[in-house]
Amino acid sequence: MSSGVAARRDAKKLVRSPSGLRMVPEHRAFGSPFGLEEPQWVPDKECPRCMQCDAKFDFITRKHHCRRCGKCFCDRCCSQKVPLRRMCFVDPVRQCAECALVSHREAEFYDKQLKVLLSGATFLVTFGNSEKSETVVCRLSNNQRCLILDGDNRHEIEVAHISTVQILTEGFTPGVEKDTYTHTSLLGIQPTLEGSARATGMFLQYTVPGVEGVTQLRLMAGEDANASRRQAAAWLAAMHKVPWVSGGGWTCELRKTCLSQKMCHLAGVP
C-alpha cells in the first residue's frame, strides 16, 4: 500500500453535531467497523414524560437526550457523562444509565484490549484445509478495518467480513463444554475467558469479495518461547472482547482443547 493511500485511510476531521464534537474519518469508507452512527433523537413533542421514570417534563424538570440511544429522559435518569469512543466523540457525553453502563465496558476495550490488538502477536497460521502452516505476526490495522497477517506473504482480512470467531483454550471450566456468545450492539455483550482457561488459538471464518463461499483459517500460539506464548494468549483474549461489528456482527465461541487436540479437525467445526 502506498503512503498516500495509507494517509487517506488514516485522515480525520473534526465535526460538530447536536451531541458534541466528533473526530471522524475524513472518508466514510475508511471508518472503523467498530463504530456506531449517532442515533436520531426522539422528538421533544413525542416525549412529554421521562422514558425511564415517567416524570412529567415542565419548567423545572427538563428534557435531556441520551447521546447513545437518542431517547428522552429527565436529568436524574440521564445525568452521567461518559466517553463514547464508538461514535468518535472528543469529550464525554450525556448518556442514560443503561447506555452509560455499556459505554463504560466498551471503554475498557479501547483503553486496554485495542492496544494489544494493534501491537500484534506471533502465531502459526493454517489456511483452509491445508496441512502446511507458516509463522506470521497477526495484528489489527491502525484504522481497525483489517486483520493483517505478516509472514512469507501478507494477508489482509476485513474485520467487517468476519462471520465466526472461535477462541480455543487449554484448561478446564467445570460444567462447561462450550460457551457460545453472539455479540449484539444493543446489549453490549462482552464475553471473557472462563475460569483459568488460557487461550491457545483461534479459528476464523470470513468472506472474500469476489470469492464464493466462506474462507477459513486457524491461528495457533507457538510453543517455543514463553514470552511469545503469553503475548499470543493476551492477543487472543483481547480478540474475544472485540465489540459488535457494525453492519453485521460475528458469533464468538469459546472452546476447550487439550494440547493433543489443538490442531485436530478445526477446519470442520460447524
Salt bridges, closest charged atoms under 4 A:
GLU37 OE2 - ARG28 NH2 2.82
GLU38 OE2 - ARG22 NH1 3.21
ASP44 OD1 - HIS65 NE2 3.65
ASP75 OD1 - HIS64 NE2 3.85
ASP75 OD1 - ARG94 NH1 3.20
GLU106 OE2 - ARG68 NH2 2.90
GLU106 OE2 - ARG86 NH1 2.61
GLU108 OE2 - LYS241 NZ 3.91
ASP111 OD1 - ARG85 NH2 2.64
ASP150 OD1 - ARG154 NH1 3.21
GLU156 OE2 - ARG154 NH2 3.19
GLU170 OE2 - ARG198 NH2 2.80
GLU223 OE2 - LYS262 NZ 1.67
GLU253 OE1 - ARG255 NE 3.39
